[in-house]
Amino acid sequence: MILTSLSRRGIVFLAAGGSAVLLAAGLIFQAFGYAPCDLCIVQRWPHVAAVAIGVVALLWRPADWLIWLGALAAATTGAVGVFHTGVERKWWPGPDTCTSGPIGGVSTQDLMAQILSAPLVRCDQPAFEVFGISMATMNAVASFALVAIWVWSLRRV
């Protein structure tokens, strides 16, 4: 079986590549008109970190501490995905930033023009669902699977 014969580098590539695929999927959905909310953007940054950590681990040596950092990055985006899912399901409130931004130094007319022209992307409304499962939930599940892959690589020398 191919998976059992993977080296530590191969498994790290799989984990970092998984984050790269999730990032690409988010960008593709965005290109098709599904604008991300603030929490969607927050979920992307740990994937960026996981990809960068994976590149460093592959270029240098996949040391244990780098692998733990990759697992932490994947766990972080998974945790944000769980939080985002809770916001979507109305289990808890989301951040105020999902619908507002800084308004200091803006006139009333300019502020009204910004409000009327800005697309409203709310964190508590899933942009896309498959069988009732939102992208935030899919990201959380996939991210925790990536944590397992990062940790699995520790078993290889």
VOBA-1610 file (N, C-alpha, C; in pm, whole numbers, padded with zeros to 5 digits, always signed):
BEGIN
Met+00084-00118+00000Met+00000+00000+00000Met+00088+00124+00000Ile+00052+00221-00081Ile+00135+00340-00100Ile+00150+00421+00028Leu+00042+00440+00103Leu+00048+00523+00222Leu+00141+00466+00329Thr+00150+00336+00340Thr+00237+00277+00442Thr+00384+00288+00405Ser+00414+00312+00279Ser+00554+00321+00237Ser+00603+00465+00228Leu+00519+00562+00263Leu+00561+00702+00256Leu+00666+00734+00360Ser+00763+00813+00322Ser+00864+00861+00416Ser+00808+00979+00494Arg+00885+01025+00591Arg+00844+01143+00667Arg+00825+01261+00573Arg+00916+01280+00481Arg+00904+01390+00384Arg+00777+01377+00301Gly+00746+01256+00260Gly+00626+01233+00181Gly+00500+01266+00259Ile+00498+01231+00386Ile+00381+01259+00469Ile+00370+01409+00495Val+00483+01475+00520Val+00482+01621+00539Val+00432+01688+00411Phe+00476+01639+00297Phe+00428+01693+00169Phe+00277+01677+00158Leu+00227+01560+00199Leu+00083+01534+00196Leu+00008+01631+00288Ala+00059+01654+00407Ala-00007+01745+00503Ala-00005+01889+00453Ala+00111+01937+00413Ala+00121+02075+00363Ala+00044+02090+00232Gly+00050+01988+00149Gly-00025+01991+00024Gly-00175+01995+00049Gly-00221+01929+00155Gly-00362+01934+00190Gly-00405+02076+00224Ser-00321+02148+00298Ser-00352+02288+00328Ser-00352+02372+00201Ala-00258+02343+00112Ala-00254+02417-00016Ala-00382+02392-00097Val-00430+02270-00096Val-00553+02237-00169Val-00673+02310-00107Leu-00680+02313+00026Leu-00791+02383+00090Leu-00786+02533+00062Leu-00665+02589+00062Leu-00650+02731+00025Leu-00697+02754-00118Ala-00652+02669-00209Ala-00691+02683-00349Ala-00842+02671-00366Ala-00903+02579-00294Ala-01048+02562-00302Ala-01120+02690-00260Gly-01073+02750-00150Gly-01133+02876-00105Gly-01119+02985-00208Leu-01003+02993-00271Leu-00980+03096-00373Leu-01063+03070-00499Ile-01081+02944-00532Ile-01164+02909-00649Ile-01309+02948-00623Phe-01360+02915-00504Phe-01497+02955-00470Phe-01510+03107-00474Gln-01408+03176-00427Gln-01410+03322-00430Gln-01412+03372-00574Ala-01336+03309-00662Ala-01333+03349-00802Ala-01469+03328-00869Phe-01546+03230-00818Phe-01679+03205-00873Phe-01787+03289-00806Gly-01745+03388-00728Gly-01841+03483-00672Gly-01884+03461-00529Tyr-01830+03362-00461Tyr-01861+03339-00321Tyr-01762+03420-00235Ala-01800+03542-00204Ala-01711+03630-00128Ala-01692+03576+00013Pro-01568+03574+00063Pro-01543+03522+00197Pro-01579+03626+00305Cys-01625+03578+00418Cys-01648+03666+00532Cys-01516+03678+00609Asp-01518+03757+00714Asp-01396+03776+00794Asp-01345+03645+00854Leu-01435+03560+00903Leu-01391+03433+00961Leu-01334+03340+00854Cys-01387+03348+00733Cys-01331+03268+00623Cys-01186+03308+00598Ile-01161+03438+00599Ile-01024+03488+00578Ile-00934+03442+00692Val-00984+03450+00816Val-00904+03406+00932Val-00869+03259+00918Gln-00962+03179+00866Gln-00936+03036+00849Gln-00825+03009+00747Arg-00802+03100+00657Arg-00701+03078+00553Arg-00558+03095+00604Trp-00537+03188+00697Trp-00401+03219+00740Trp-00326+03101+00802Pro-00388+03021+00888Pro-00314+02904+00938Pro-00279+02804+00827His-00362+02796+00723His-00325+02711+00609His-00201+02766+00539Val-00195+02899+00525Val-00075+02961+00467Val+00047+02924+00551Ala+00032+02932+00684Ala+00142+02896+00774Ala+00180+02750+00758Ala+00081+02661+00749Ala+00109+02517+00734Ala+00184+02489+00604Val+00145+02556+00497Val+00216+02538+00369Val+00360+02587+00383Ala+00379+02703+00443Ala+00515+02757+00461Ala+00598+02665+00549Ile+00540+02615+00656Ile+00611+02522+00744Ile+00647+02395+00668Gly+00555+02347+00587Gly+00583+02229+00506Gly+00697+02251+00409Val+00699+02367+00346Val+00809+02399+00252Val+00942+02401+00326Val+00945+02468+00441Val+01069+02473+00521Val+01110+02332+00561Ala+01015+02252+00606Ala+01046+02116+00649Ala+01099+02032+00533Leu+01045+02054+00414Leu+01090+01975+00299Leu+01227+02021+00248Leu+01253+02152+00258Leu+01381+02204+00211Leu+01493+02179+00312Trp+01459+02183+00436Trp+01557+02168+00542Trp+01559+02023+00585Arg+01494+01993+00690Arg+01478+01857+00739Arg+01351+01857+00821Pro+01262+01764+00799Pro+01136+01764+00873Pro+01156+01731+01021Ala+01211+01826+01096Ala+01237+01807+01238Ala+01104+01801+01313Asp+01108+01735+01429Asp+00987+01718+01508Asp+00919+01851+01540Trp+00997+01952+01578Trp+00937+02079+01617Trp+00866+02146+01499Leu+00919+02130+01376Leu+00851+02184+01258Leu+00719+02110+01233Ile+00722+01980+01253Ile+00601+01901+01234Ile+00495+01941+01336Trp+00536+01963+01460Trp+00440+02007+01561Trp+00384+02145+01526Leu+00466+02231+01470Leu+00417+02363+01425Leu+00314+02348+01313Gly+00341+02258+01219Gly+00246+02232+01112Gly+00115+02178+01166Ala+00124+02087+01263Ala+00003+02032+01325Ala-00074+02141+01400Leu+00000+02230+01467Leu-00063+02341+01538Leu-00135+02435+01442Ala-00073+02463+01329Ala-00137+02549+01228Ala-00266+02485+01178Ala-00262+02356+01150Ala-00382+02286+01102Ala-00488+02282+01211Ala-00447+02261+01335Ala-00542+02259+01447Ala-00605+02397+01467Thr-00526+02501+01445Thr-00578+02637+01462Thr-00688+02666+01361Thr-00664+02633+01235Thr-00768+02658+01136Thr-00888+02566+01158Gly-00865+02447+01209Gly-00976+02359+01244Gly-01060+02418+01357Ala-00994+02474+01457Ala-01066+02536+01569Ala-01145+02658+01522Val-01087+02738+01435Val-01160+02853+01380Val-01279+02804+01300Gly-01262+02694+01228Gly-01372+02637+01152Gly-01486+02590+01242Val-01452+02532+01356Val-01555+02491+01452Val-01627+02614+01506Phe-01550+02719+01541Phe-01610+02843+01588Phe-01702+02902+01481His-01654+02906+01358His-01731+02960+01247His-01860+02880+01226Thr-01850+02749+01237Thr-01968+02664+01226Thr-02070+02700+01334Gly-02022+02721+01456Gly-02110+02760+01564Gly-02179+02893+01539Val-02105+02986+01478Val-02164+03116+01443Val-02271+03096+01336Glu-02242+03013+01237Glu-02340+02986+01130Glu-02466+02919+01185Arg-02450+02831+01281Arg-02563+02756+01338Arg-02632+02833+01450Lys-02582+02955+01479Lys-02638+03042+01584Lys-02622+02981+01723Trp-02516+02901+01742Trp-02487+02846+01873Trp-02426+02952+01963Trp-02353+03046+01903Trp-02292+03158+01975Trp-02276+03274+01878Pro-02258+03394+01932Pro-02245+03511+01843Pro-02107+03515+01777Gly-02104+03571+01660Gly-01978+03590+01589Gly-01918+03725+01621Pro-01801+03753+01569Pro-01738+03882+01594Pro-01813+03996+01526Asp-01809+04113+01587Asp-01874+04230+01530Asp-01814+04269+01395Thr-01691+04229+01370Thr-01623+04268+01247Thr-01680+04202+01122Cys-01769+04106+01140Cys-01825+04038+01023Cys-01914+04129+00939Thr-01958+04238+00996Thr-02045+04327+00920Thr-02004+04472+00929Ser-01893+04502+00993Ser-01855+04642+01005Ser-01704+04657+00996Gly-01662+04781+00979Gly-01520+04812+00972Gly-01495+04947+01036Pro-01369+04991+01040Pro-01339+05120+01102Pro-01402+05234+01023Ile-01454+05331+01094Ile-01521+05444+01028Ile-01463+05578+01071Gly-01352+05576+01141Gly-01292+05701+01188Gly-01255+05793+01072Gly-01292+05921+01085Gly-01254+06020+00985Gly-01336+06016+00857Val-01446+05942+00855Val-01529+05932+00736Val-01655+06015+00757Ser-01689+06095+00658Ser-01809+06177+00669Ser-01934+06089+00663Thr-02045+06143+00707Thr-02170+06069+00706Thr-02210+06028+00564Gln-02192+06118+00470Gln-02228+06087+00330Gln-02137+05978+00274Asp-02006+05990+00301Asp-01913+05887+00253Asp-01942+05752+00318Leu-01973+05755+00446Leu-02005+05632+00517Leu-02130+05566+00458Met-02232+05644+00431Met-02354+05591+00371Met-02326+05534+00232Ala-02241+05601+00156Ala-02205+05551+00022Ala-02131+05418+00033Gln-02042+05406+00132Gln-01970+05280+00152Gln-02065+05168+00192Ile-02159+05201+00280Ile-02254+05100+00325Ile-02339+05050+00209Leu-02386+05141+00128Leu-02474+05103+00017Leu-02402+05031-00096Ser-02273+05057-00112Ser-02200+04994-00222Ser-02126+04867-00181Ala-02111+04845-00052Ala-02035+04729-00005Ala-02121+04603-00009Pro-02063+04492-00057Pro-02137+04366-00050Pro-02140+04320+00096Leu-02254+04275+00142Leu-02268+04230+00279Leu-02235+04081+00286Val-02126+04050+00352Val-02084+03912+00369Val-02086+03885+00518Arg-02183+03810+00560Arg-02202+03785+00702Arg-02141+03651+00740Cys-02083+03648+00858Cys-02022+03525+00909Cys-02125+03423+00954Asp-02246+03470+00982Asp-02348+03379+01033Asp-02440+03324+00924Gln-02406+03348+00799Gln-02483+03296+00686Gln-02389+03217+00595Pro-02399+03084+00591Pro-02311+03007+00502Pro-02328+03050+00356Ala-02217+03071+00290Ala-02221+03110+00150Ala-02254+02991+00060Phe-02217+02871+00105Phe-02231+02751+00022Phe-02242+02631+00116Glu-02332+02541+00088Glu-02348+02419+00166Glu-02369+02300+00074Val-02323+02185+00120Val-02347+02058+00052Val-02409+01965+00156Phe-02532+01922+00130Phe-02605+01837+00224Phe-02611+01898+00364Gly-02625+02030+00370Gly-02634+02100+00498Gly-02502+02123+00569Ile-02393+02090+00501Ile-02260+02108+00561Ile-02194+02227+00493Ser-02160+02328+00573Ser-02102+02451+00519Ser-01953+02434+00489Met-01900+02531+00416Met-01756+02530+00386Met-01675+02540+00515Ala-01724+02616+00613Ala-01652+02627+00741Ala-01641+02491+00809Thr-01750+02415+00806Thr-01749+02282+00867Thr-01659+02187+00789Met-01667+02194+00656Met-01579+02110+00574Met-01433+02141+00602Asn-01401+02270+00615Asn-01264+02310+00645Asn-01220+02256+00781Ala-01310+02262+00880Ala-01274+02212+01013Ala-01243+02063+01009Val-01329+01987+00945Val-01308+01842+00937Val-01179+01810+00862Ala-01159+01874+00748Ala-01037+01850+00670Ala-00913+01894+00746Ser-00922+02003+00818Ser-00807+02053+00892Ser-00768+01959+01005Phe-00867+01904+01075Phe-00834+01808+01181Phe-00778+01678+01123Ala-00820+01642+01003Ala-00758+01528+00934Ala-00612+01560+00902Leu-00584+01686+00864Leu-00446+01726+00837Leu-00362+01723+00964Val-00421+01757+01078Val-00349+01745+01206Val-00304+01600+01223Ala-00394+01507+01198Ala-00360+01365+01212Ala-00247+01326+01117Ile-00247+01381+00997Ile-00141+01350+00901Ile-00008+01407+00948Trp-00009+01532+00997Trp+00115+01591+01051Trp+00169+01503+01164Val+00084+01463+01256Val+00127+01382+01370Val+00172+01244+01323Trp+00105+01190+01222Trp+00144+01060+01167Trp+00288+01066+01116Ser+00327+01179+01061Ser+00464+01190+01007Ser+00570+01177+01117Leu+00532+01205+01242Leu+00626+01191+01352Leu+00667+01046+01374Arg+00584+00954+01330Arg+00613+00811+01347Arg+00716+00761+01246Arg+00749+00845+01149Arg+00848+00809+01047Arg+00980+00876+01078Val+01085+00811+01039Val+01219+00869+01061Val+01274+00926+00934
//
